[in-house]
């Protein structure tokens, strides 16, 4: 079972959403996590996951932070999925975690190394909660406290991030800097501290997210060249180049619903993307972009009330 939770209004702009994984969730043993501009907290109730590299497994922890990436990362589950994933904006992560995000970029970090006993306490409270609704409420309360007493992000960085999101990466960085009234170099320094990746890379990721969303939309009939134009690529070759750099595969493999093989491990893997801002509240599980929405392991209805409206997972 997979449950989707929408954070309370007090967390808007910092916390994108929650995903709860029951032990019956049909997730692959190895997942290819794609760069999508979201910082992920993973709080597993049992065994955790470990990052895979050319030399083998790099780390394993039931509590981890997946920072912003500019290349695909392989993660192997060391046991049945059972826990909660939390999606954060970079400035939300910067506020809560108390560390420069450049230290987390392109890494999977043990959350307890950053938060100490607070991380283990939250994991235990979530594990003991009787329902997903109770877990999501616990997260609302705890993350709200962390936000209240965390560091304050630079409003310039927050606005720059929002502008890149609003324009899905099509706004030139020089123009963005002029709009903000600062130099491009100053903007890049602040991004290094509070986002973890350069503004140009973030724009590249947002263009990719836009194109990947279009490609994975059921019934999409546009050609790759049309999608490339609409998403701000210079041509189809530019789109193909970015997809290979950011995902390790061509665009066609995000839509053919086949399992991808991993050269590093020989195991099967599936590409995974974090939900975009709007998709966190949609009644479907959309992390696995190479699988149809109704075959991603959802079993039974799970409801989460948001401003009076129930959000129901498809059975």
N, C-alpha and C positions, 0 to 999 in steps of 0.2 A: 504494500500500500504506500502511496505517496500523497502527502498532504501539502497544500500550498497555503501559506499564511500571509496576510497583508498587514504591515505594521501600523500602529496607531498614528494619528495625525501629528503627534509631537515629534515623531522620528522622520517625518517627510524631508526629503532632500539628503538624508544621511543613510537611511536604511531602505534598501529597495524591496526586500521581501524575505520570507522564510520558506524553506522546503523541508518537510519532514519525511524521512525514509524509514519505512517499516522493514522488518527482516524479509518480507515477501517481495520487496521491490525487485523488479527484473532489471538489474544493472549489470553491465558486462564486468568481467574481472579486471580488465585493463581499459582505462578511458584516456582519450586524447583530449586534454583541456586546451581550448583555443583562446587566443587573446581577445578579450571582449570588454576591457575597460572596467571590470568590476572586481573589487577585492572581496574574496570569499572567506568567511569563517566556517570551519567544519568542526562540529562537536559530536563525535561518535560516542555511542554508549558502550561499545565493546572494543573490538580491535579496530585499528585505524587504517590509514592508507600510507603508501610510501611513494615518493617520487622516483622515477626510473631514469637512468642516464646510461651513456655508453659503457660505463664501468659497473653497472648494476644498480641496485637500490641505494638511494642516497640518504633517506631518512624514513622513519615510520613513527607516527604518533596518532592517537585518537583525537587530539586537539590540534588544529593547525590553521594557519593563515595562508591563503593562496594570493600572493601579490599580483599586481598588474604584470602581464607578460607581453613580449613582442615576438614570441615564437611559440609553437605548440609544446606542451609538456605532457609526458605520459605518467599516469598515476595508477598504481596497482592496489586494489582493495585486498587487505590481508584477512578479511572475514566478511560475513554477510553484512550488507548495508543496514545500519540501524543508528539513526541519529538525526541531527538537524544541520542544514546549511543556511547561512545568513549572507545575503548579498549587501555589500556596502558601497557607497560612492567613495572615491578616494578621500574627499575631505571628511567624510564620516569616519573612515578608518584612521585618518590622521588625528582626529579629535579623540577617538576612543583608545587607541593603542599606544599613544604617547611616544612614537618613534618616527623618524624620517622615513618616508615611504620608499626612498631610493634603496634603503636597506632590505626592503621586502620585494622589490621588483625582480621578476624572473626567478623567484624562489618559492618554496613551500616551507614555512617556518613553524616551529612548535609554538602554539599559542601560550603555553605555560611559561615559556622563556620570556615572553613579553609581559604577561599579566600575573604570573605566579599563582598563588592559591585562589585568586579570583576566578581563573579559568576552570580549575578543578571543582570549585564550589558550584559554578554555573552548570557544568556538565552533570554533577550529581543531582542538582535540583531539577534539571530537565529530565534526567533519567527516571526520577521518582514520580514525576507528574503523571496523573492518570490518563490524560487525554492530550491530543495535539492542541486543542484549543487552550488548555491550561499551559502547555509549553510555550505557545506563541504569546500568551499573556505574560508569562514569566520573562520572556525575551523583551517584550515591550518595556516592562518595568526596569529590568537590569540595564538594557542598552540606553534607556532614557537617563538613568543615573550616571552611566559612564559619559554620556554626551554632556550632561549638566556640569560635571566636574572635570572634563577633559580640557585639552588645550584648544584655543580658538584659531580656526583656519583663517588664512588671509583672504579677505573678500575679493581681492583681485583674482586670486587663483580660482575661487569658487565661481566667479562670473565667467572667467575664461573657459573653465570646464563646461559650464552650462551653454556657452555660446558654441563650443565645438559640438556638444550634444545636439543643440537645436538645429545646427546646420549640417549635421551628420558628417562632419569632417571636411566640408567643402569650403570653409572659410580659410583663406590663406593666413598663415601665422603672422606675416608682416602686417597685414591689414588688421588682424586681431590685436596686435600690440599697439598699433596706432589708435584703435578704438578705445583701448584701455588707458591710453596716455602714458605708456611706459616703453622702454626699449625692448627689443626682442631678446636680448641677452638677459635682462632682468626677469622677464617672463620665464625664460628657460631655467634660471636659477631657482625661482620659486616653485616651478613644476617639479624640479628634482627633489625638493624637500617635501612637498605636500601632495604630489601625485606619484612620483617615482619614475615616470617616463617623460621624454621631451614632448612639448606640444605637437611637433610635427608627427611624432610616432602615435600620439593619442588621436590625432586627426586621421591618420592612416587606419587605425583600429576602428574608428567610428565609420569610415567608408566601408570597411570590410563587413562590419555588423549590418549595415544597411543592405549591402549586396547579398550577404548570406541570408538575411531575413526574406528578401525578395525571392531568392532561389529556393528556399525551403517552404514558401507559401503554396499550399495545395492549389492546383489549377493554374499556376503561373505559366504564361505562354510567351513571355518576352524572351527574345534571344539574348545571348550573353553580351553581344555588342550593344543592344539597347540598355541592358542593365548597367553596363559599364558607363555609358553616357549619363544615365540618370543618377548614378552614384558618384559622379565626379572624376572618373578615371579618364585618362587621355585617350585610351582605346582599349579594345578587348585584351591585347597583349599585356597592357599595364595591369588590368584586373587579374589575368592569369598569373602574372608574376607575383602580385601581392598575396593571392590566395596560396600559392605554393610556399611563400616565405612565412606566412602566418599560420597555415594549417598543416603543411607538409603534404598536401594533395591538391589536385586541380579542382576547379569549381564543380565539375560533373560529379565528383564523388560525394558531394554534400546532398545530392538529390537522387542518387540511384539506389538508396536504401540497402546498400551492401555493407557487410562488415569489413573494416579495413585491417590489413595485416601490419604488425609492428616489426620493423627491421631490427629494432634494438633488442626485443625480447623473443620474437617468434610467436608471441601470443596474439590473440585477436584483440582489437581495440576499436572503439567507436569515437568519433569526434563529439565533443561536448562543448556547448557554449552556455554561458550564464544568460539568464533571462534579461531582455532589455527592460528599460524602465516601465513601459506600459504592459509588458507581458507578465510581470510578477502578479498582477491581479486578474489575469485572464483565467477562465476555468479549463486550463489544460496544462499539461506538463511539457515544457518546450526546451528542455536542456539538450535532448538528443536530436540534433537537427538532421540526422540521416535516417530517422525513423518516423513513420506517420504518427500523429499525435495520439491515436488510440491504441498504439502497440508499445507504448513506453512504460508499461508496467503498472498502470493505474487500475486498482481493484476496489470497487465499491465506492459509494459517495462519501466524500469528506467535506464538511461545510465549514466555512469561515465567514463570519458576519463582518461586513465592511460598510460603515455608514448606513446600516439598516438593510443592506442587500446581501443575500447569501451567495457565496461563490461555491459552486459545486464541481468537484472533479468528475470527469466522465468515467463510467464503469466499463 
